[in-house]
Amino acid sequence: MTTTSTTGSSPTTPAAGRGRRVWITVGAVVLAVGGYLTAAAMVSNSSDPSEAVRSYLTAIADGDASTAAQIVDPDASGTDATYLTDDVLGAATERIEVVSVTTTTREGDTAEVTAVMELASQTFTHTFTMTRDAGAYWLLQSGWRADAPLTVEATVAVRDSISLTGVEQVDLAGTELELAVKDVAGVSANSRSEPVQVYPAVYEVTGPDLGEYFAVAPDELAAIPPTATAELSVAATEALQTALLDAASVQADACVEPGTSVDAVCPLLLRQQDPSTTGVIQAPYNVTFRTDHRFMVDVIFWYRPEGGTSSGTGTTDYTTDLIGTYTVDGDDVTVEFIPWDGL
């Protein structure tokens, strides 16, 4: 009986003890969770939404696009994040400086925060619309989120009216950017552009290597909200201009020589003269380009009107133009001059 009684009473006391300990543990958890939620709610209720904006802008200023995207997700607002990267933002030659961040209005779970920033010696202001996310209470965070990221709708364009090959790709802060949009207003069909979303900063834009005769000068994209444009242009190198002037010099000399002075590409006035009474005062100079791979050079001839003396007195200067077309094939430049009657 004693054994039985002892055996029966032994599990009873520990069981009761375990029950009490379990109840105490559950109670502690309830109290802890309640305190946790209360503390979280207090943090959320007391936190200024401007702090979330300041953290966001600090990340952009530091070139940390990854952190910026964690604070304000571009995808959530449908923003193209292709160039909102650490590589692009980190390679910027200049980034924003935050001047001030202020909560201007706050009502319930919405607020507006105005930030003043400086970039490229310009001051600009942006107002963020903020919404408080209740789910963030569990993380003891403020829960304030901007409805949209701070980005710039930029356009990168390359104007090309002379190479006739077109530039289809440029380098934006070390990252390739395909130019897919043709027909830039006011220039040839070989000009292209591309819209791109970037964080506010200053980015270098460079063009590809076009060989010996054409070059693309770099440009800066000063991405200050809301929009910005970088415009590059294809230009002729000194080598191409020299090739065109050399060809024009040969043609100018031909226009004052017997047998070739009556060629249709020579100015009409010279064709009406005796070539022995004409000459070149200044060889072709000042190359200018037109559309459809045409170019024009200035040249100064002289001629002796009827009655002039053989000693050279009584000559008249005649400043005119020669207009031609050019094609480039590798290292070869081919030039053809346009008959005056066809101009």
C-alpha positions as CSV (number, residue, x, y, z in Angstrom):
1,M,0.0,0.0,0.0
2,T,2.8,2.3,0.8
3,T,4.5,1.6,-2.4
4,T,1.3,2.0,-4.3
5,S,0.5,5.2,-2.5
6,T,4.0,6.5,-3.0
7,T,3.9,5.5,-6.7
8,G,0.5,7.1,-7.1
9,S,1.4,10.3,-5.4
10,S,4.8,10.7,-7.1
11,P,3.6,11.6,-10.6
12,T,0.8,13.8,-9.2
13,T,3.0,16.5,-7.7
14,P,5.4,16.9,-10.6
15,A,2.4,17.0,-13.1
16,A,0.8,19.8,-11.2
17,G,4.1,21.5,-11.1
18,R,4.6,21.1,-14.8
19,G,1.1,22.5,-15.4
20,R,1.9,25.6,-13.4
21,R,5.2,26.0,-15.1
22,V,3.5,25.8,-18.5
23,W,0.9,28.3,-17.5
24,I,3.5,30.7,-16.3
25,T,5.5,30.3,-19.5
26,V,2.4,30.9,-21.7
27,G,1.6,33.9,-19.6
28,A,5.1,35.3,-20.0
29,V,4.9,34.9,-23.8
30,V,1.5,36.7,-23.8
31,L,2.9,39.5,-21.8
32,A,6.1,39.6,-23.9
33,V,4.2,39.7,-27.2
34,G,1.8,42.3,-25.9
35,G,4.7,44.4,-24.8
36,Y,6.4,43.8,-28.1
37,L,3.4,44.9,-30.1
38,T,2.9,47.9,-27.8
39,A,6.5,49.0,-28.2
40,A,6.3,48.5,-32.0
41,A,3.1,50.5,-32.2
42,M,4.7,53.2,-30.1
43,V,7.7,53.3,-32.4
44,S,5.5,53.4,-35.5
45,N,3.2,56.1,-34.1
46,S,6.0,58.3,-33.0
47,S,8.4,57.8,-36.0
48,D,8.6,60.7,-38.5
49,P,8.0,59.5,-42.1
50,S,10.9,61.8,-43.1
51,E,13.3,59.3,-41.5
52,A,12.4,56.7,-44.1
53,V,12.9,59.3,-46.9
54,R,16.3,60.4,-45.4
55,S,17.5,56.8,-45.3
56,Y,16.4,56.3,-48.9
57,L,18.1,59.5,-50.2
58,T,21.3,58.6,-48.2
59,A,21.5,55.3,-50.1
60,I,21.2,57.1,-53.4
61,A,23.8,59.7,-52.4
62,D,26.1,56.8,-51.4
63,G,25.7,55.1,-54.7
64,D,23.9,52.1,-53.0
65,A,21.1,51.3,-55.4
66,S,20.5,47.9,-53.8
67,T,19.7,49.5,-50.4
68,A,17.6,52.2,-52.1
69,A,15.5,49.5,-53.9
70,Q,14.9,47.7,-50.6
71,I,13.5,50.9,-49.1
72,V,11.5,51.8,-52.1
73,D,10.9,49.0,-54.5
74,P,10.8,50.3,-58.1
75,D,8.9,47.2,-59.3
76,A,6.0,48.0,-56.9
77,S,5.2,51.1,-59.0
78,G,6.0,49.6,-62.3
79,T,9.2,51.5,-62.8
80,D,11.8,50.0,-65.1
81,A,14.7,49.1,-62.9
82,T,17.1,48.0,-65.6
83,Y,19.5,50.8,-64.9
84,L,18.7,51.4,-61.2
85,T,21.7,49.3,-60.3
86,D,24.8,49.6,-58.1
87,D,26.9,49.4,-61.3
88,V,25.3,52.4,-62.9
89,L,24.7,54.6,-59.8
90,G,28.1,53.7,-58.4
91,A,29.8,54.8,-61.6
92,A,28.1,58.2,-61.6
93,T,30.5,61.1,-61.7
94,E,28.4,63.1,-59.2
95,R,25.5,62.2,-56.9
96,I,22.9,64.1,-54.9
97,E,23.6,66.0,-51.8
98,V,20.7,66.0,-49.4
99,V,20.0,69.5,-48.1
100,S,16.8,68.9,-46.0
101,V,14.0,66.4,-45.5
102,T,10.8,67.6,-43.9
103,T,7.4,66.1,-43.2
104,T,5.0,68.7,-44.6
105,T,1.7,67.0,-44.0
106,R,0.6,63.9,-42.0
107,E,-2.9,62.5,-41.6
108,G,-3.4,59.0,-40.3
109,D,-1.6,56.5,-42.4
110,T,-0.6,58.9,-45.1
111,A,2.0,61.7,-45.2
112,E,3.9,64.0,-47.5
113,V,7.6,64.5,-47.2
114,T,9.5,67.2,-49.0
115,A,13.2,66.8,-49.7
116,V,15.6,69.5,-51.0
117,M,18.7,68.3,-52.9
118,E,21.6,69.6,-54.8
119,L,23.1,68.1,-58.0
120,A,25.3,69.6,-60.7
121,S,25.2,73.0,-59.0
122,Q,21.4,73.0,-59.1
123,T,18.9,72.8,-56.3
124,F,15.7,70.8,-56.8
125,T,12.8,69.7,-54.6
126,H,10.9,66.5,-54.6
127,T,7.8,65.6,-52.5
128,F,7.3,62.0,-51.6
129,T,3.8,60.6,-50.9
130,M,4.1,58.2,-47.9
131,T,1.9,55.4,-46.7
132,R,2.3,53.6,-43.4
133,D,2.6,49.8,-43.7
134,A,1.1,48.1,-40.6
135,G,2.9,44.9,-41.3
136,A,6.2,46.6,-40.5
137,Y,5.1,46.9,-36.8
138,W,6.4,43.4,-36.2
139,L,9.9,44.5,-37.3
140,L,9.9,47.5,-35.0
141,Q,10.2,49.7,-38.0
142,S,8.4,52.9,-38.7
143,G,6.4,51.3,-41.5
144,W,6.5,54.4,-43.7
145,R,6.9,53.7,-47.4
146,A,7.2,56.0,-50.4
147,D,4.6,55.3,-53.0
148,A,7.1,55.7,-55.9
149,P,10.9,55.8,-56.2
150,L,12.8,59.0,-57.0
151,T,13.9,58.5,-60.6
152,V,14.5,60.6,-63.6
153,E,12.9,59.9,-67.0
154,A,16.0,60.4,-69.2
155,T,16.5,60.3,-72.9
156,V,19.8,59.4,-74.5
157,A,20.1,60.3,-78.1
158,V,22.7,60.2,-80.8
159,R,22.3,62.5,-83.8
160,D,23.9,61.2,-86.9
161,S,23.4,63.0,-90.2
162,I,26.8,62.3,-91.7
163,S,28.0,58.7,-91.2
164,L,24.8,57.1,-92.6
165,T,25.6,53.9,-90.6
166,G,23.7,54.8,-87.4
167,V,24.8,54.4,-83.8
168,E,22.8,51.6,-82.2
169,Q,24.5,51.4,-78.8
170,V,26.2,53.7,-76.3
171,D,27.8,53.3,-72.9
172,L,25.9,54.7,-69.9
173,A,28.2,54.9,-66.9
174,G,30.0,51.8,-68.0
175,T,26.8,49.8,-68.9
176,E,25.6,49.2,-72.4
177,L,22.5,51.0,-73.6
178,E,20.8,49.9,-76.8
179,L,19.2,52.8,-78.8
180,A,16.1,51.3,-80.3
181,V,14.0,54.4,-81.2
182,K,14.6,55.8,-84.7
183,D,13.5,59.0,-86.5
184,V,14.7,61.6,-84.1
185,A,12.9,64.9,-85.0
186,G,14.8,67.1,-87.4
187,V,17.7,64.8,-88.3
188,S,18.3,61.8,-90.5
189,A,16.7,58.4,-90.0
190,N,20.0,57.1,-88.7
191,S,19.7,59.1,-85.5
192,R,18.5,57.1,-82.6
193,S,17.4,57.6,-79.0
194,E,16.3,55.6,-76.0
195,P,14.3,56.5,-72.8
196,V,15.8,55.2,-69.6
197,Q,14.9,55.4,-65.9
198,V,17.9,56.4,-63.6
199,Y,18.4,57.6,-60.1
200,P,19.3,61.3,-59.9
201,A,23.0,61.7,-60.6
202,V,25.4,62.8,-63.2
203,Y,26.4,60.0,-65.6
204,E,29.0,59.9,-68.4
205,V,27.7,58.8,-71.8
206,T,30.1,57.6,-74.5
207,G,29.6,56.4,-78.0
208,P,31.3,53.5,-79.8
209,D,34.5,53.5,-81.9
210,L,33.4,54.4,-85.4
211,G,36.8,54.0,-87.1
212,E,39.1,56.5,-88.7
213,Y,36.6,58.9,-90.3
214,F,33.8,59.4,-87.7
215,A,33.8,60.0,-84.0
216,V,31.2,60.4,-81.2
217,A,32.1,63.0,-78.6
218,P,31.1,62.0,-75.1
219,D,28.4,63.8,-73.2
220,E,27.1,64.1,-69.6
221,L,23.6,63.1,-68.5
222,A,22.8,65.4,-65.7
223,A,19.8,63.5,-64.4
224,I,17.8,66.0,-62.4
225,P,14.1,65.3,-61.9
226,P,11.7,65.1,-63.6
227,T,13.4,64.7,-67.0
228,A,16.8,64.9,-68.5
229,T,18.5,64.4,-71.9
230,A,22.0,63.5,-73.1
231,E,22.6,64.2,-76.8
232,L,25.6,62.9,-78.6
233,S,26.5,63.7,-82.2
234,V,28.5,61.9,-84.9
235,A,31.2,64.2,-86.2
236,A,33.8,63.9,-89.0
237,T,37.3,63.4,-87.9
238,E,40.2,65.5,-89.3
239,A,41.1,62.5,-91.5
240,L,37.7,62.6,-93.3
241,Q,37.8,66.4,-93.7
242,T,41.3,66.2,-95.1
243,A,40.3,63.5,-97.6
244,L,37.3,65.7,-98.8
245,L,39.5,68.8,-99.1
246,D,42.1,66.9,-101.0
247,A,39.5,65.7,-103.5
248,A,38.0,69.2,-103.8
249,S,41.4,70.7,-104.5
250,V,41.9,68.3,-107.4
251,Q,38.5,69.2,-108.7
252,A,39.1,73.0,-108.3
253,D,42.3,72.7,-110.3
254,A,40.5,70.8,-113.0
255,C,38.0,73.6,-113.3
256,V,40.8,76.0,-114.5
257,E,42.5,73.6,-116.9
258,P,41.9,73.3,-120.6
259,G,39.7,70.3,-121.4
260,T,38.2,69.9,-118.0
261,S,37.1,73.5,-117.2
262,V,33.9,72.8,-119.0
263,D,32.9,69.8,-116.9
264,A,29.4,70.1,-115.5
265,V,30.6,70.0,-111.9
266,C,32.5,73.3,-112.5
267,P,30.8,76.6,-111.7
268,L,28.9,78.0,-114.7
269,L,30.9,81.2,-114.7
270,L,34.2,79.4,-115.1
271,R,32.9,77.3,-117.9
272,Q,32.2,80.5,-119.8
273,Q,35.8,81.7,-119.5
274,D,38.9,80.8,-121.4
275,P,40.8,78.6,-118.9
276,S,44.0,80.6,-119.6
277,T,42.3,83.6,-117.9
278,T,41.3,81.7,-114.7
279,G,43.0,80.3,-111.7
280,V,42.7,79.3,-108.0
281,I,43.4,82.0,-105.4
282,Q,42.5,79.9,-102.3
283,A,42.2,76.2,-102.4
284,P,39.0,74.6,-101.0
285,Y,38.4,75.2,-97.3
286,N,35.7,75.1,-94.6
287,V,34.0,71.7,-95.0
288,T,30.4,71.7,-94.0
289,F,28.1,68.7,-94.1
290,R,24.6,68.3,-95.3
291,T,22.2,65.4,-95.2
292,D,22.4,62.4,-97.5
293,H,26.2,62.2,-97.2
294,R,26.7,65.5,-99.1
295,F,29.3,68.0,-98.2
296,M,30.2,71.6,-99.4
297,V,33.5,73.4,-99.5
298,D,34.4,77.1,-100.2
299,V,36.9,77.9,-102.9
300,I,38.1,81.2,-104.3
301,F,38.9,81.4,-108.0
302,W,40.1,84.4,-110.1
303,Y,39.2,85.2,-113.7
304,R,40.1,88.0,-116.1
305,P,37.0,89.6,-117.7
306,E,37.2,90.6,-121.3
307,G,39.5,93.5,-121.7
308,G,41.8,92.6,-118.8
309,T,45.6,92.7,-119.4
310,S,47.9,89.7,-119.6
311,S,50.0,91.1,-116.7
312,G,47.3,90.0,-114.3
313,T,45.7,93.4,-113.6
314,G,42.0,93.6,-113.9
315,T,41.3,90.2,-112.5
316,T,38.2,89.5,-110.4
317,D,37.9,87.2,-107.4
318,Y,35.2,84.7,-107.5
319,T,34.1,82.9,-104.3
320,T,31.9,79.9,-104.8
321,D,31.2,76.4,-103.6
322,L,31.9,72.9,-104.7
323,I,29.3,70.3,-103.5
324,G,29.9,66.6,-103.5
325,T,28.9,63.3,-102.0
326,Y,31.1,60.8,-100.2
327,T,31.0,57.2,-99.3
328,V,33.3,55.4,-96.9
329,D,34.3,51.7,-97.3
330,G,36.8,50.7,-94.7
331,D,39.8,52.9,-95.2
332,D,38.7,54.2,-98.6
333,V,36.8,57.4,-99.1
334,T,35.2,57.9,-102.5
335,V,34.1,61.4,-103.5
336,E,31.9,62.5,-106.4
337,F,31.1,66.1,-107.2
338,I,27.5,67.1,-108.1
339,P,26.9,68.9,-111.4
340,W,25.7,72.5,-110.8
341,D,22.7,71.9,-113.1
342,G,21.6,69.2,-110.7
343,L,21.7,71.3,-107.5
